[in-house]
Amino acid sequence: MKNNIIKSTTIIGIRKNKSVVIAGDGQVSMGNTIMKANVKKVRRLGSNNSIITGFAGSTADAFALFERLESKLDQYKDQLKRACVELAKDWRTDRYLRRLEAMMIVADKNVSLLLSGTGDVIETDDGILAIGSGGPYANSAAKALIKNTSMNAKEVALESLNIAAEICVYTNHNVVFEEINS
């Protein structure tokens, strides 16, 4: 059964200057088989699509979390940090939500956050967040690119994902991204 564990993705969030980008690859794998190569794991949320998010983990679980987050955003008038904290509380304590296997990166023009089922709501110090099987590779690449190049947020995100795709067998070069410029 262990070969049927669904592994997929690299999602990265980059905040640099007045731009924030969340980008993700398009691969979904089951065991050592690529099931699909062009899945969209990054999307916009919020009443005016001012929030971007990407997920790693089970697709059905991620969509359940997107719905819950949108509900929290409606309840807290697009206050992203407050909505995420409330979602994390529910995710940690609700019997149904506790079983969901996904992680999310969410961002608006003011804040970038990583959300997990263990109740984590982590704000980045350096403008970089990465999740998924290739997350550590993309994170390392982004740190080096930000320190040693003049690339903008979008360029850093795309190159970091391409580097991760060269290392992680669960990540491909079919990159989808969303960007907010303020």
TIRO-2110 file (N, C-alpha, C; in Angstrom, 1 decimal):
// TIRO-2110
0.8, -1.2, 0.0, N, 1, A
0.0, 0.0, 0.0, CA, 1, A
0.8, 1.3, 0.0, C, 1, A
2.0, 1.2, 0.5, N, 2, A
2.8, 2.4, 0.6, CA, 2, A
3.1, 3.0, -0.7, C, 2, A
3.2, 2.2, -1.8, N, 3, A
3.4, 2.8, -3.1, CA, 3, A
2.2, 3.6, -3.6, C, 3, A
1.0, 3.4, -3.0, N, 4, A
-0.2, 4.1, -3.5, CA, 4, A
-0.3, 5.5, -2.7, C, 4, A
0.6, 5.8, -1.9, N, 5, A
0.5, 7.1, -1.2, CA, 5, A
0.7, 8.2, -2.3, C, 5, A
-0.2, 9.1, -2.3, N, 6, A
-0.1, 10.2, -3.3, CA, 6, A
0.9, 11.2, -2.8, C, 6, A
1.9, 11.4, -3.6, N, 7, A
2.9, 12.5, -3.3, CA, 7, A
2.8, 13.4, -4.5, C, 7, A
2.9, 14.7, -4.2, N, 8, A
2.8, 15.6, -5.3, CA, 8, A
3.3, 17.0, -4.8, C, 8, A
4.0, 17.6, -5.7, N, 9, A
4.1, 19.0, -5.8, CA, 9, A
5.2, 19.7, -5.1, C, 9, A
5.4, 20.9, -5.6, N, 10, A
6.2, 21.9, -4.9, CA, 10, A
5.4, 23.2, -5.1, C, 10, A
5.2, 23.9, -4.0, N, 11, A
4.6, 25.2, -4.0, CA, 11, A
5.5, 26.1, -3.3, C, 11, A
5.7, 27.3, -3.9, N, 12, A
6.6, 28.3, -3.3, CA, 12, A
5.9, 29.7, -3.3, C, 12, A
6.1, 30.4, -2.2, N, 13, A
5.6, 31.8, -2.1, CA, 13, A
6.8, 32.7, -1.9, C, 13, A
6.9, 33.7, -2.8, N, 14, A
8.0, 34.7, -2.7, CA, 14, A
7.4, 36.1, -2.5, C, 14, A
7.9, 36.8, -1.5, N, 15, A
7.5, 38.2, -1.3, CA, 15, A
8.8, 39.0, -1.5, C, 15, A
8.8, 39.9, -2.4, N, 16, A
10.0, 40.7, -2.7, CA, 16, A
9.5, 42.0, -3.2, C, 16, A
10.1, 43.1, -2.6, N, 17, A
9.8, 44.5, -2.9, CA, 17, A
8.2, 44.6, -2.8, C, 17, A
7.5, 45.0, -3.8, N, 18, A
6.1, 45.2, -3.7, CA, 18, A
5.3, 44.2, -4.4, C, 18, A
5.9, 43.0, -4.5, N, 19, A
5.3, 41.9, -5.3, CA, 19, A
5.2, 40.6, -4.4, C, 19, A
4.2, 39.9, -4.6, N, 20, A
4.1, 38.5, -3.9, CA, 20, A
3.6, 37.6, -5.0, C, 20, A
4.3, 36.4, -5.1, N, 21, A
4.0, 35.4, -6.0, CA, 21, A
3.8, 34.1, -5.3, C, 21, A
2.8, 33.3, -5.7, N, 22, A
2.7, 31.9, -5.3, CA, 22, A
2.7, 31.1, -6.6, C, 22, A
3.6, 30.1, -6.6, N, 23, A
3.7, 29.3, -7.8, CA, 23, A
3.8, 27.8, -7.5, C, 23, A
3.3, 27.0, -8.3, N, 24, A
3.3, 25.5, -8.1, CA, 24, A
3.5, 24.8, -9.4, C, 24, A
4.1, 23.6, -9.3, N, 25, A
4.2, 22.7, -10.4, CA, 25, A
2.9, 22.0, -10.7, C, 25, A
2.9, 21.3, -11.8, N, 26, A
1.6, 20.7, -12.2, CA, 26, A
1.5, 19.2, -12.1, C, 26, A
2.5, 18.5, -11.4, N, 27, A
2.5, 17.1, -11.4, CA, 27, A
1.8, 16.5, -10.2, C, 27, A
1.1, 15.4, -10.5, N, 28, A
0.5, 14.6, -9.4, CA, 28, A
1.0, 13.2, -9.7, C, 28, A
1.5, 12.6, -8.6, N, 29, A
2.1, 11.2, -8.7, CA, 29, A
1.4, 10.3, -7.7, C, 29, A
1.3, 9.0, -8.1, N, 30, A
0.8, 8.0, -7.2, CA, 30, A
1.9, 6.9, -7.2, C, 30, A
2.6, 6.8, -6.1, N, 31, A
3.7, 5.9, -6.1, CA, 31, A
4.8, 6.4, -7.0, C, 31, A
5.2, 5.5, -7.9, N, 32, A
6.3, 6.0, -8.9, CA, 32, A
5.7, 6.2, -10.3, C, 32, A
4.4, 6.5, -10.3, N, 33, A
3.7, 6.8, -11.6, CA, 33, A
3.2, 8.3, -11.6, C, 33, A
3.5, 8.9, -12.7, N, 34, A
2.9, 10.3, -12.9, CA, 34, A
1.5, 10.1, -13.4, C, 34, A
0.5, 10.6, -12.6, N, 35, A
-0.9, 10.5, -12.9, CA, 35, A
-1.4, 11.6, -13.8, C, 35, A
-0.8, 12.8, -13.6, N, 36, A
-1.2, 13.9, -14.4, CA, 36, A
-0.1, 15.0, -14.3, C, 36, A
0.1, 15.7, -15.4, N, 37, A
1.3, 16.6, -15.4, CA, 37, A
0.9, 18.0, -15.4, C, 37, A
-0.4, 18.4, -15.5, N, 38, A
-0.8, 19.8, -15.6, CA, 38, A
-1.9, 20.2, -14.7, C, 38, A
-1.8, 19.8, -13.4, N, 39, A
-2.8, 20.2, -12.4, CA, 39, A
-2.5, 21.6, -12.0, C, 39, A
-3.6, 22.4, -11.7, N, 40, A
-3.4, 23.8, -11.2, CA, 40, A
-3.6, 23.7, -9.7, C, 40, A
-2.5, 24.0, -9.0, N, 41, A
-2.6, 23.9, -7.5, CA, 41, A
-2.5, 25.3, -6.9, C, 41, A
-2.6, 26.3, -7.7, N, 42, A
-2.5, 27.7, -7.2, CA, 42, A
-3.8, 28.4, -7.7, C, 42, A
-4.4, 29.2, -6.8, N, 43, A
-5.6, 29.9, -7.2, CA, 43, A
-5.8, 31.1, -6.4, C, 43, A
-6.8, 31.9, -6.8, N, 44, A
-7.2, 33.2, -6.1, CA, 44, A
-8.4, 32.9, -5.2, C, 44, A
-8.5, 33.6, -4.1, N, 45, A
-9.6, 33.5, -3.2, CA, 45, A
-10.0, 35.0, -2.8, C, 45, A
-11.0, 35.1, -2.0, N, 46, A
-11.4, 36.3, -1.4, CA, 46, A
-12.5, 37.0, -2.2, C, 46, A
-13.2, 38.0, -1.6, N, 47, A
-14.3, 38.7, -2.3, CA, 47, A
-13.9, 39.4, -3.5, C, 47, A
-12.7, 39.9, -3.6, N, 48, A
-12.2, 40.5, -4.9, CA, 48, A
-11.0, 39.9, -5.4, C, 48, A
-10.8, 38.6, -5.2, N, 49, A
-9.7, 37.8, -5.7, CA, 49, A
-8.3, 38.4, -5.3, C, 49, A
-8.3, 39.0, -4.1, N, 50, A
-7.0, 39.7, -3.7, CA, 50, A
-6.1, 38.8, -2.9, C, 50, A
-6.5, 37.5, -2.7, N, 51, A
-5.7, 36.5, -1.9, CA, 51, A
-5.3, 35.4, -2.9, C, 51, A
-4.0, 35.0, -2.8, N, 52, A
-3.5, 33.9, -3.6, CA, 52, A
-3.1, 32.8, -2.7, C, 52, A
-3.3, 31.6, -3.2, N, 53, A
-3.0, 30.4, -2.4, CA, 53, A
-2.5, 29.2, -3.2, C, 53, A
-1.8, 28.4, -2.6, N, 54, A
-1.3, 27.2, -3.3, CA, 54, A
-1.3, 26.0, -2.3, C, 54, A
-1.6, 24.8, -2.7, N, 55, A
-1.7, 23.7, -1.8, CA, 55, A
-0.7, 22.5, -2.2, C, 55, A
-0.4, 21.8, -1.2, N, 56, A
0.3, 20.5, -1.4, CA, 56, A
-0.4, 19.5, -0.6, C, 56, A
-0.5, 18.3, -1.1, N, 57, A
-1.2, 17.2, -0.4, CA, 57, A
-2.4, 16.7, -1.2, C, 57, A
-3.3, 16.1, -0.5, N, 58, A
-4.5, 15.6, -1.2, CA, 58, A
-5.4, 16.7, -1.8, C, 58, A
-5.7, 16.5, -3.1, N, 59, A
-6.5, 17.5, -3.8, CA, 59, A
-7.9, 17.7, -3.2, C, 59, A
-8.6, 16.6, -2.9, N, 60, A
-9.9, 16.8, -2.3, CA, 60, A
-9.8, 17.5, -0.9, C, 60, A
-8.8, 17.2, -0.2, N, 61, A
-8.6, 17.8, 1.1, CA, 61, A
-8.3, 19.3, 0.9, C, 61, A
-7.5, 19.6, 0.0, N, 62, A
-7.2, 21.0, -0.3, CA, 62, A
-8.4, 21.8, -0.7, C, 62, A
-9.3, 21.2, -1.5, N, 63, A
-10.5, 22.0, -1.9, CA, 63, A
-11.4, 22.1, -0.7, C, 63, A
-11.5, 21.2, 0.2, N, 64, A
-12.3, 21.4, 1.4, CA, 64, A
-11.7, 22.5, 2.2, C, 64, A
-10.4, 22.6, 2.3, N, 65, A
-9.8, 23.7, 3.0, CA, 65, A
-10.0, 25.1, 2.3, C, 65, A
-9.9, 25.1, 1.0, N, 66, A
-10.2, 26.3, 0.3, CA, 66, A
-11.6, 26.8, 0.6, C, 66, A
-12.6, 25.9, 0.6, N, 67, A
-13.9, 26.3, 0.9, CA, 67, A
-14.0, 26.9, 2.3, C, 67, A
-13.4, 26.2, 3.3, N, 68, A
-13.4, 26.6, 4.7, CA, 68, A
-12.7, 28.0, 4.8, C, 68, A
-11.6, 28.2, 4.1, N, 69, A
-10.9, 29.4, 4.2, CA, 69, A
-11.7, 30.6, 3.6, C, 69, A
-12.4, 30.3, 2.5, N, 70, A
-13.3, 31.3, 1.9, CA, 70, A
-14.4, 31.7, 2.8, C, 70, A
-14.9, 30.7, 3.5, N, 71, A
-16.0, 31.0, 4.5, CA, 71, A
-15.4, 31.9, 5.6, C, 71, A
-14.2, 31.6, 6.1, N, 72, A
-13.6, 32.4, 7.1, CA, 72, A
-13.3, 33.8, 6.6, C, 72, A
-12.9, 33.9, 5.4, N, 73, A
-12.6, 35.2, 4.8, CA, 73, A
-13.9, 36.1, 4.7, C, 73, A
-15.0, 35.4, 4.4, N, 74, A
-16.3, 36.1, 4.4, CA, 74, A
-16.7, 36.6, 5.8, C, 74, A
-16.5, 35.7, 6.7, N, 75, A
-16.8, 35.9, 8.1, CA, 75, A
-16.0, 37.1, 8.7, C, 75, A
-14.7, 37.1, 8.4, N, 76, A
-13.8, 38.1, 8.9, CA, 76, A
-13.4, 39.2, 7.9, C, 76, A
-14.3, 39.5, 6.9, N, 77, A
-14.2, 40.6, 6.0, CA, 77, A
-12.8, 40.7, 5.4, C, 77, A
-12.3, 39.6, 4.8, N, 78, A
-11.0, 39.5, 4.1, CA, 78, A
-9.8, 39.9, 4.9, C, 78, A
-9.9, 39.7, 6.3, N, 79, A
-8.8, 39.8, 7.1, CA, 79, A
-8.0, 38.5, 7.1, C, 79, A
-7.0, 38.4, 6.3, N, 80, A
-6.4, 37.1, 6.0, CA, 80, A
-5.8, 36.5, 7.2, C, 80, A
-5.0, 37.2, 8.0, N, 81, A
-4.4, 36.6, 9.2, CA, 81, A
-5.4, 36.0, 10.1, C, 81, A
-6.4, 36.8, 10.4, N, 82, A
-7.5, 36.4, 11.3, CA, 82, A
-8.2, 35.1, 10.8, C, 82, A
-8.6, 35.2, 9.5, N, 83, A
-9.2, 34.0, 8.9, CA, 83, A
-8.4, 32.8, 9.0, C, 83, A
-7.1, 32.9, 8.7, N, 84, A
-6.2, 31.8, 8.8, CA, 84, A
-6.0, 31.2, 10.2, C, 84, A
-6.0, 32.1, 11.2, N, 85, A
-5.9, 31.6, 12.6, CA, 85, A
-7.1, 30.8, 12.9, C, 85, A
-8.3, 31.4, 12.5, N, 86, A
-9.5, 30.7, 12.8, CA, 86, A
-9.7, 29.3, 12.1, C, 86, A
-9.2, 29.3, 10.8, N, 87, A
-9.2, 28.0, 10.1, CA, 87, A
-8.3, 27.0, 10.8, C, 87, A
-7.1, 27.5, 11.2, N, 88, A
-6.1, 26.6, 11.9, CA, 88, A
-6.7, 26.0, 13.2, C, 88, A
-7.4, 26.8, 13.9, N, 89, A
-8.1, 26.3, 15.1, CA, 89, A
-9.1, 25.2, 14.8, C, 89, A
-9.9, 25.5, 13.8, N, 90, A
-10.9, 24.5, 13.4, CA, 90, A
-10.2, 23.2, 12.8, C, 90, A
-9.2, 23.4, 12.0, N, 91, A
-8.5, 22.3, 11.4, CA, 91, A
-7.9, 21.4, 12.5, C, 91, A
-7.4, 22.0, 13.6, N, 92, A
-6.8, 21.3, 14.7, CA, 92, A
-7.8, 20.5, 15.6, C, 92, A
-9.0, 21.1, 15.7, N, 93, A
-9.9, 20.6, 16.7, CA, 93, A
-11.1, 19.9, 16.1, C, 93, A
-11.5, 20.2, 14.9, N, 94, A
-12.6, 19.5, 14.3, CA, 94, A
-12.3, 18.1, 13.9, C, 94, A
-13.2, 17.1, 14.2, N, 95, A
-12.9, 15.7, 14.0, CA, 95, A
-12.7, 15.4, 12.5, C, 95, A
-13.6, 16.1, 11.6, N, 96, A
-13.5, 15.9, 10.2, CA, 96, A
-12.2, 16.5, 9.6, C, 96, A
-12.0, 17.8, 10.0, N, 97, A
-10.8, 18.5, 9.4, CA, 97, A
-9.5, 17.9, 9.8, C, 97, A
-9.4, 17.4, 11.0, N, 98, A
-8.2, 16.8, 11.5, CA, 98, A
-7.6, 15.7, 10.6, C, 98, A
-8.5, 15.1, 9.8, N, 99, A
-8.1, 14.0, 9.0, CA, 99, A
-7.6, 14.5, 7.6, C, 99, A
-7.7, 15.8, 7.3, N, 100, A
-7.3, 16.3, 6.0, CA, 100, A
-5.8, 16.4, 6.0, C, 100, A
-5.3, 15.9, 4.8, N, 101, A
-3.9, 15.9, 4.6, CA, 101, A
-3.5, 16.8, 3.5, C, 101, A
-3.2, 18.1, 3.9, N, 102, A
-2.8, 19.1, 3.0, CA, 102, A
-2.1, 20.2, 3.8, C, 102, A
-1.3, 21.0, 3.0, N, 103, A
-0.7, 22.2, 3.6, CA, 103, A
-1.0, 23.3, 2.6, C, 103, A
-1.0, 24.6, 3.0, N, 104, A
-1.3, 25.7, 2.2, CA, 104, A
-0.4, 26.8, 2.4, C, 104, A
-0.1, 27.6, 1.4, N, 105, A
0.5, 28.9, 1.5, CA, 105, A
-0.5, 29.9, 1.0, C, 105, A
-0.7, 30.9, 1.8, N, 106, A
-1.7, 31.9, 1.4, CA, 106, A
-1.0, 33.3, 1.6, C, 106, A
-1.4, 34.2, 0.7, N, 107, A
-0.8, 35.6, 0.8, CA, 107, A
-1.8, 36.6, 0.2, C, 107, A
-1.7, 37.8, 0.8, N, 108, A
-2.3, 39.0, 0.2, CA, 108, A
-1.3, 40.0, 0.1, C, 108, A
-1.6, 41.3, -0.1, N, 109, A
-0.6, 42.3, -0.3, CA, 109, A
0.2, 42.6, 0.9, C, 109, A
-0.3, 42.1, 2.1, N, 110, A
0.3, 42.5, 3.4, CA, 110, A
1.1, 41.3, 4.1, C, 110, A
0.6, 40.1, 3.9, N, 111, A
1.2, 39.0, 4.6, CA, 111, A
1.2, 37.7, 3.8, C, 111, A
2.2, 36.9, 4.1, N, 112, A
2.3, 35.5, 3.5, CA, 112, A
2.4, 34.5, 4.7, C, 112, A
1.5, 33.5, 4.6, N, 113, A
1.4, 32.5, 5.7, CA, 113, A
1.4, 31.1, 5.2, C, 113, A
2.0, 30.2, 6.0, N, 114, A
1.9, 28.8, 5.8, CA, 114, A
0.9, 28.2, 6.8, C, 114, A
0.0, 27.4, 6.3, N, 115, A
-1.0, 26.8, 7.2, CA, 115, A
-0.9, 25.3, 7.1, C, 115, A
-1.0, 24.6, 8.3, N, 116, A
-0.9, 23.2, 8.4, CA, 116, A
-2.0, 22.6, 9.3, C, 116, A
-2.2, 21.3, 9.2, N, 117, A
-3.2, 20.6, 10.0, CA, 117, A
-2.8, 20.5, 11.4, C, 117, A
-1.6, 20.8, 11.8, N, 118, A
-1.1, 20.7, 13.2, CA, 118, A
-1.4, 22.1, 13.9, C, 118, A
-2.1, 23.0, 13.3, N, 119, A
-2.4, 24.2, 13.9, CA, 119, A
-1.4, 25.3, 13.6, C, 119, A
-0.5, 25.1, 12.7, N, 120, A
0.6, 26.1, 12.4, CA, 120, A
0.0, 27.2, 11.5, C, 120, A
0.3, 28.4, 11.9, N, 121, A
0.1, 29.6, 11.0, CA, 121, A
1.4, 30.3, 11.1, C, 121, A
2.2, 30.1, 10.1, N, 122, A
3.6, 30.6, 10.1, CA, 122, A
3.7, 31.7, 9.1, C, 122, A
4.2, 32.9, 9.6, N, 123, A
4.5, 34.0, 8.8, CA, 123, A
6.0, 34.0, 8.4, C, 123, A
6.3, 34.3, 7.2, N, 124, A
7.7, 34.3, 6.8, CA, 124, A
8.4, 35.5, 7.3, C, 124, A
9.7, 35.3, 7.6, N, 125, A
10.6, 36.4, 8.0, CA, 125, A
11.3, 36.9, 6.8, C, 125, A
11.6, 36.0, 5.9, N, 126, A
12.5, 36.4, 4.7, CA, 126, A
11.7, 36.5, 3.4, C, 126, A
10.4, 36.4, 3.4, N, 127, A
9.6, 36.5, 2.2, CA, 127, A
9.5, 35.2, 1.4, C, 127, A
10.0, 34.1, 2.0, N, 128, A
10.0, 32.8, 1.3, CA, 128, A
9.3, 31.7, 2.1, C, 128, A
8.3, 31.1, 1.5, N, 129, A
7.7, 29.9, 2.0, CA, 129, A
7.6, 28.8, 1.0, C, 129, A
7.9, 27.6, 1.3, N, 130, A
7.8, 26.5, 0.4, CA, 130, A
7.3, 25.2, 1.1, C, 130, A
6.4, 24.5, 0.4, N, 131, A
5.8, 23.3, 0.9, CA, 131, A
5.8, 22.2, -0.2, C, 131, A
5.6, 21.0, 0.2, N, 132, A
5.5, 19.9, -0.7, CA, 132, A
6.8, 19.1, -0.8, C, 132, A
6.8, 18.1, -1.6, N, 133, A
8.0, 17.2, -1.6, CA, 133, A
9.2, 17.9, -2.1, C, 133, A
9.1, 18.9, -3.0, N, 134, A
10.2, 19.6, -3.5, CA, 134, A
10.4, 21.0, -2.8, C, 134, A
9.6, 21.2, -1.7, N, 135, A
9.7, 22.4, -1.0, CA, 135, A
11.1, 22.8, -0.4, C, 135, A
11.8, 21.9, 0.2, N, 136, A
13.1, 22.2, 0.7, CA, 136, A
14.1, 22.6, -0.4, C, 136, A
14.0, 22.0, -1.6, N, 137, A
14.8, 22.4, -2.7, CA, 137, A
14.5, 23.8, -3.2, C, 137, A
13.2, 24.0, -3.4, N, 138, A
12.8, 25.3, -3.9, CA, 138, A
13.1, 26.4, -2.9, C, 138, A
13.0, 26.1, -1.6, N, 139, A
13.3, 27.1, -0.6, CA, 139, A
14.8, 27.5, -0.6, C, 139, A
15.6, 26.5, -0.7, N, 140, A
17.1, 26.7, -0.8, CA, 140, A
17.4, 27.5, -2.0, C, 140, A
16.9, 27.1, -3.1, N, 141, A
17.2, 27.9, -4.4, CA, 141, A
16.7, 29.3, -4.3, C, 141, A
15.5, 29.5, -3.7, N, 142, A
15.0, 30.9, -3.6, CA, 142, A
15.9, 31.8, -2.7, C, 142, A
16.3, 31.2, -1.6, N, 143, A
17.2, 31.9, -0.7, CA, 143, A
18.5, 32.4, -1.4, C, 143, A
19.1, 31.5, -2.2, N, 144, A
20.3, 31.8, -2.9, CA, 144, A
20.0, 32.8, -4.0, C, 144, A
18.9, 32.7, -4.7, N, 145, A
18.6, 33.6, -5.8, CA, 145, A
18.3, 35.0, -5.3, C, 145, A
17.6, 35.1, -4.2, N, 146, A
17.3, 36.4, -3.6, CA, 146, A
18.6, 37.1, -3.1, C, 146, A
19.5, 36.3, -2.5, N, 147, A
20.8, 36.9, -2.0, CA, 147, A
21.7, 37.3, -3.1, C, 147, A
21.7, 36.6, -4.2, N, 148, A
22.8, 36.7, -5.2, CA, 148, A
22.4, 37.2, -6.6, C, 148, A
21.1, 37.6, -6.7, N, 149, A
20.7, 38.1, -8.0, CA, 149, A
19.8, 39.3, -7.8, C, 149, A
19.4, 39.9, -8.9, N, 150, A
18.5, 41.0, -8.8, CA, 150, A
17.1, 40.6, -9.4, C, 150, A
16.9, 39.3, -9.4, N, 151, A
15.6, 38.8, -10.0, CA, 151, A
14.4, 39.3, -9.1, C, 151, A
13.3, 39.5, -9.8, N, 152, A
12.1, 39.9, -9.1, CA, 152, A
11.4, 38.7, -8.5, C, 152, A
10.3, 38.9, -7.8, N, 153, A
9.6, 37.8, -7.1, CA, 153, A
9.2, 36.7, -8.1, C, 153, A
8.6, 37.1, -9.2, N, 154, A
8.1, 36.1, -10.1, CA, 154, A
9.3, 35.3, -10.7, C, 154, A
10.4, 35.9, -11.1, N, 155, A
11.5, 35.2, -11.6, CA, 155, A
12.1, 34.3, -10.6, C, 155, A
12.2, 34.7, -9.3, N, 156, A
12.7, 33.8, -8.3, CA, 156, A
11.8, 32.6, -8.1, C, 156, A
10.5, 32.8, -8.1, N, 157, A
9.6, 31.7, -7.9, CA, 157, A
9.7, 30.7, -9.0, C, 157, A
9.7, 31.2, -10.2, N, 158, A
9.8, 30.3, -11.4, CA, 158, A
11.1, 29.5, -11.5, C, 158, A
12.2, 30.2, -11.2, N, 159, A
13.5, 29.5, -11.3, CA, 159, A
13.7, 28.6, -10.1, C, 159, A
13.2, 28.9, -9.0, N, 160, A
13.2, 28.0, -7.8, CA, 160, A
12.5, 26.7, -8.1, C, 160, A
11.3, 26.8, -8.7, N, 161, A
10.5, 25.6, -9.0, CA, 161, A
11.2, 24.8, -10.1, C, 161, A
11.8, 25.5, -11.1, N, 162, A
12.6, 24.7, -12.1, CA, 162, A
13.8, 24.0, -11.5, C, 162, A
14.4, 24.6, -10.5, N, 163, A
15.5, 23.9, -9.8, CA, 163, A
15.0, 22.7, -9.1, C, 163, A
13.9, 22.9, -8.3, N, 164, A
13.3, 21.8, -7.6, CA, 164, A
12.9, 20.7, -8.5, C, 164, A
12.4, 21.0, -9.7, N, 165, A
11.9, 20.0, -10.7, CA, 165, A
13.1, 19.1, -11.2, C, 165, A
14.3, 19.7, -11.2, N, 166, A
15.5, 19.0, -11.6, CA, 166, A
16.0, 18.0, -10.5, C, 166, A
15.5, 18.1, -9.3, N, 167, A
15.9, 17.3, -8.2, CA, 167, A
14.8, 16.4, -7.7, C, 167, A
13.6, 16.9, -7.6, N, 168, A
12.5, 16.1, -6.9, CA, 168, A
11.7, 15.4, -8.0, C, 168, A
11.6, 14.1, -7.9, N, 169, A
10.9, 13.3, -8.9, CA, 169, A
9.4, 13.6, -8.9, C, 169, A
8.9, 14.2, -7.8, N, 170, A
7.4, 14.5, -7.7, CA, 170, A
7.1, 15.9, -8.1, C, 170, A
8.0, 16.6, -8.8, N, 171, A
7.9, 18.0, -9.3, CA, 171, A
8.2, 18.0, -10.7, C, 171, A
7.4, 18.8, -11.5, N, 172, A
7.7, 19.0, -12.9, CA, 172, A
7.9, 20.4, -13.3, C, 172, A
8.1, 20.7, -14.6, N, 173, A
8.4, 22.0, -15.0, CA, 173, A
7.1, 22.8, -15.5, C, 173, A
5.9, 22.2, -15.3, N, 174, A
4.7, 22.9, -15.7, CA, 174, A
4.2, 23.8, -14.6, C, 174, A
4.7, 25.0, -14.6, N, 175, A
4.5, 25.9, -13.5, CA, 175, A
3.3, 26.8, -13.8, C, 175, A
2.5, 27.0, -12.7, N, 176, A
1.4, 27.9, -12.7, CA, 176, A
1.6, 28.9, -11.6, C, 176, A
1.4, 30.1, -11.8, N, 177, A
1.6, 31.1, -10.7, CA, 177, A
0.5, 32.1, -10.7, C, 177, A
0.4, 32.8, -9.5, N, 178, A
-0.5, 33.9, -9.3, CA, 178, A
0.4, 35.0, -8.7, C, 178, A
0.1, 36.3, -9.0, N, 179, A
0.9, 37.4, -8.5, CA, 179, A
0.1, 38.5, -8.1, C, 179, A
0.5, 39.2, -7.0, N, 180, A
-0.1, 40.4, -6.5, CA, 180, A
1.0, 41.5, -6.5, C, 180, A
0.7, 42.6, -7.1, N, 181, A
1.6, 43.7, -7.1, CA, 181, A
0.9, 44.9, -6.3, C, 181, A
1.6, 45.5, -5.4, N, 182, A
1.0, 46.6, -4.6, CA, 182, A
1.7, 47.9, -4.8, C, 182, A
END
